[in-house]
Amino acid sequence: MGFVSTLIDLSQGILFVESPCCKERLQITLESNVYEDAIEDIELYGQRYEVYSYDNETNAWFSEAIGRTCSLLRYSSFNQDFMLKKIKGAATCRDMKNKLNFANEAQFLLVSEESVCDLNRRLSSDVQKGISGKAMVQVSASRFRPNLVVSGGRPYAEDGWRYIRIGNKHFSSLGGCNRCQIINLALNSGQVQKSNEPLATLASYRRVKGKILFGILLKHATVDGEQQQGADSWLHVGQDIHPD
């Protein structure tokens, strides 16, 4: 799944999907009303969902890309509720109703370029001091699989954000994202390379109550007078971030 790459063309309203396992690039229409005739009910982890299903060609493409039979389903709901709690100044979240648009923790994951740069500085320092005993590892923001990448602030400033606004869209922070060994997998030229970094370095200074936090989880929040799905429901590269 990590080798699947995507590109959204808002002018055409199309999501392009590519994989080294597939000869052709897949095109998926973004407008949900195109699939209104393909609505079905499913049960996933004990939760009922009303979803849009895609055609056999789309399902066959993803089955080939992933290497196992699968179906692409689309679900959209704004009725998510979470419990937010503080642990020694760092926030973590717990889903209260298990309605997360198929996400296992939250709708969005935000990572700061400054935080990534600070991590890379620590990785370089460890190599220079001979702590790691291995070749230097440098990571990009994409290693953490974020939806949103921001820049222009201090490293880890996002830890203290409770709410942010991007354009006319509002989001509430659900706390830090707990990291696992998946971030130690580097995907290069169709090959998977594994090491103990960057998780080992993160564990040395980003551990909170046994959790290794990097990046923050976000939930889309509607405000008074804002429609849940309006004509301009997209975020754009280069938009200003307004944290609170």
C-alpha positions in Angstrom: 0.0 0.0 0.0 2.9 2.3 0.7 3.9 2.3 -3.0 0.5 3.7 -4.1 0.8 7.4 -4.9 -2.0 9.9 -5.5 -2.5 13.3 -7.2 -5.6 15.5 -7.1 -6.4 17.7 -10.0 -9.1 20.1 -8.7 -9.6 21.8 -12.1 -10.8 18.4 -13.5 -12.2 17.1 -10.3 -10.2 13.9 -10.6 -8.0 11.8 -8.2 -5.2 10.1 -10.1 -3.7 7.0 -8.5 -0.5 5.2 -9.5 1.3 2.1 -8.5 4.5 0.3 -9.8 2.4 -2.9 -9.9 -0.1 -1.4 -12.4 0.5 -0.4 -16.0 -2.2 2.2 -16.2 -2.9 5.2 -14.0 -6.3 5.1 -12.3 -8.7 8.0 -12.5 -11.4 8.5 -9.9 -14.0 11.3 -10.0 -14.1 13.3 -6.8 -17.8 14.3 -6.9 -19.7 12.0 -4.7 -23.0 12.5 -6.4 -21.7 10.6 -9.4 -22.0 7.4 -7.2 -25.4 8.0 -5.8 -26.8 4.9 -7.6 -24.1 2.7 -5.9 -25.0 3.3 -2.3 -24.9 0.3 0.0 -24.8 -0.5 3.8 -21.8 -2.4 5.3 -20.7 -3.3 8.8 -17.1 -2.7 9.8 -15.8 -3.5 13.2 -19.3 -3.5 14.6 -20.2 -0.1 13.1 -22.8 0.4 10.3 -21.9 2.6 7.4 -23.8 3.9 4.3 -21.1 3.9 1.6 -20.5 4.6 -2.0 -19.1 1.6 -3.9 -17.0 1.8 -7.0 -17.0 -0.2 -10.3 -15.3 -3.5 -10.9 -12.5 -1.8 -12.9 -11.5 0.3 -9.9 -11.6 -2.6 -7.5 -9.5 -4.7 -9.9 -6.9 -1.9 -10.1 -6.5 -1.7 -6.3 -6.5 -5.5 -6.0 -3.6 -5.7 -8.4 -1.8 -2.8 -6.7 -2.1 -4.2 -3.2 -1.7 -7.9 -4.1 -5.0 -9.1 -2.6 -8.7 -8.9 -3.5 -10.2 -5.7 -2.2 -13.0 -3.2 -2.9 -12.8 0.6 -2.8 -15.6 2.2 -0.7 -16.2 5.9 0.2 -17.8 7.1 3.3 -18.4 10.7 4.5 -19.8 11.7 7.9 -19.3 14.8 10.1 -20.8 13.1 13.2 -17.6 12.3 15.0 -17.2 12.7 18.7 -13.9 12.4 20.6 -12.7 12.6 24.2 -9.6 14.8 24.7 -7.4 14.4 27.7 -4.1 15.9 28.8 -1.1 13.8 29.9 1.7 16.0 31.3 1.0 18.8 28.9 0.6 16.5 25.8 -2.9 15.8 24.5 -4.1 12.4 23.4 -7.5 11.4 22.0 -10.0 8.6 22.2 -12.8 8.1 19.7 -16.1 7.9 21.5 -18.4 6.7 18.7 -16.1 4.9 16.3 -17.2 7.0 13.3 -14.0 8.1 11.7 -14.5 7.9 7.9 -12.6 4.6 8.0 -9.6 6.2 9.7 -8.2 4.3 12.7 -7.6 7.4 14.8 -8.6 10.6 13.2 -9.6 12.3 9.9 -6.3 14.3 9.4 -2.7 14.1 10.5 -0.6 17.2 10.5 3.2 17.3 10.5 5.5 20.4 10.7 8.5 20.7 8.5 10.4 22.4 11.3 9.7 19.4 13.6 11.0 17.1 10.8 14.1 19.3 10.5 14.7 19.1 14.2 14.4 15.4 14.1 16.9 15.2 11.2 19.3 17.4 13.2 19.2 14.9 16.1 19.7 12.0 13.7 22.8 13.6 12.3 24.1 14.5 15.7 23.8 10.9 16.9 25.8 9.6 13.9 28.5 12.2 14.5 28.7 11.2 18.1 28.9 7.5 17.1 25.7 6.7 19.1 23.7 4.9 16.4 26.6 3.0 14.9 25.0 3.1 11.5 24.9 5.3 8.4 23.1 8.6 8.7 19.3 8.4 8.3 17.4 11.5 7.1 13.7 11.5 6.7 11.2 13.7 4.9 7.7 14.6 6.1 6.2 12.0 3.8 7.8 9.2 6.0 5.1 10.0 8.6 2.2 9.7 6.0 0.6 13.1 6.9 -2.5 14.7 5.2 -1.2 18.2 6.0 2.4 19.5 6.0 2.9 23.0 7.5 5.9 25.3 7.8 6.9 28.6 9.3 6.7 28.0 13.0 8.9 26.6 15.8 9.7 22.9 16.0 6.8 21.1 17.8 4.7 24.3 18.1 1.9 22.2 16.8 1.8 20.3 20.1 0.2 23.3 21.7 -2.5 24.0 19.1 -6.0 23.3 20.1 -7.7 24.8 17.0 -6.5 25.8 13.6 -8.1 27.6 10.6 -7.0 27.0 7.0 -8.7 29.2 4.6 -12.4 29.1 5.7 -12.1 25.6 7.2 -11.7 25.0 10.9 -10.1 22.0 12.7 -9.8 21.0 16.3 -6.7 19.2 17.6 -7.1 15.7 19.0 -3.6 15.6 20.4 -0.4 13.9 19.4 -0.1 11.0 16.9 1.4 7.8 18.6 4.1 6.4 16.4 5.1 2.7 15.7 7.8 0.9 13.7 6.1 1.6 10.4 8.0 4.9 10.2 11.2 2.9 10.2 10.3 1.5 6.7 11.8 3.5 3.8 10.3 2.9 0.4 13.0 3.4 -2.3 12.8 2.3 -5.9 10.2 -0.3 -5.2 12.2 -1.8 -2.3 11.5 -1.7 1.4 14.5 -0.8 3.6 14.2 -1.2 7.4 16.2 0.3 10.2 15.6 1.3 13.8 15.4 5.0 12.9 13.8 7.5 13.2 11.7 5.8 15.9 14.6 5.1 18.2 15.6 8.8 18.2 12.0 10.0 18.7 11.7 7.6 21.7 14.6 9.4 23.3 12.8 12.8 23.6 9.2 12.4 22.4 7.9 9.7 24.8 4.8 10.5 26.8 3.3 7.8 29.1 4.8 5.1 26.9 3.7 6.7 23.7 6.0 8.2 21.1 4.3 11.3 19.7 5.1 13.1 16.5 2.6 15.2 14.6 -1.0 16.0 15.7 -4.4 14.5 14.8 -7.1 16.8 13.6 -10.9 16.7 13.3 -12.8 19.0 10.8 -15.0 21.3 12.9 -18.1 23.1 11.6 -18.7 26.6 12.9 -21.9 28.7 13.1 -23.3 29.2 9.6 -20.8 26.9 7.9 -22.3 24.2 5.7 -20.9 20.7 6.1 -20.3 20.3 2.4 -20.1 23.5 0.4 -18.9 24.4 -3.1 -15.4 25.2 -1.8 -14.6 22.1 0.3 -10.9 21.9 -0.6 -7.7 22.9 1.0 -5.0 24.4 -1.3 -1.2 24.3 -1.2 0.1 27.6 0.1 -2.8 28.6 2.3 -2.1 30.3 5.6 -2.4 28.4 8.8 -4.0 30.2 11.8 -3.5 28.3 15.0 -5.1 29.0 18.3 
